[in-house]
């Protein structure tokens, strides 16, 4: 199972999408994601001002997760 990391504050959509070099946007991660990929969100605001292009469509068999320990607290998609 592949994993893609995103951080709206320190990420860069030209990065590799790893935990040490996360993407900036969910939009870019969705373009890279294939079946059985998990997209891991870091806390922060995901909005058009941070580079998101809405409407987001999550492909089949792709998961988007926040911090499961705190139920995604601190993550805002608007």
N, C-alpha and C positions, 0 to 999 in steps of 0.2 A: 504494500500500500504506500503510495506516494504522499508526501506531506509538503504543503506550501505554507510559508509563514508571511504574515502581513503586519506592518506597524505603520499607522497613519502619520506618526510623528517623525520617526527616524528612518523609515523605509524609503526605497528608491525602486521605481518600476523597471529600471535598467539592471537591478541587482539579480541575484540568482534565486531568490525566494526561499533561502534557507533560514534557519534560526539566527545565524550570525549575519546574514545579508538579506533581510526581508524585503518583500515588495511593499509599496506604499498603498496600493489600492486593491480592493476586492475585485474591481473591474478587470484589472490586469491578471490577477490570480485566476479568475474564471476563464480567461482566454487561454491560460496555460494548462488548466486542469483537465485531466482525462478520467475515465471511470476508475473508481476506487481511490480517489484523491481526497485527502482531508485538508481543508484550508483552516489554518489556526489564526484567529484574530487576537491581536494584542489590545489592551485597553486603549481607548481613544475615541475620537469622533470621526465617523466615516460619512462624508457628505460631499456634495458637489464642490464645495470650496476646498476640500482635501484631494480632489481629483476624481471622485467617483462619477461614473456616467450611469444615470438611472434610466431605465428600469433594469434591475439586475435579474438575470435568469440563471439559476443553478442547474447545471446539467444532471441528468440521471446518474445516480451512483457517486455523486460528489457531495461531501459533507462540509458545512461551515460550522466551526466550533469556537466558542469563547473559552474563558477559563472555567473548566468544569467544577473546580473546587468552590468558586464563589458564584456559580451560575451566570457567568458573563457580566457580572457587575462591573461598571466602568466602561462598557462598550456601548456606543450609541451610533446607530445607523439611521440617518435622516436625509 
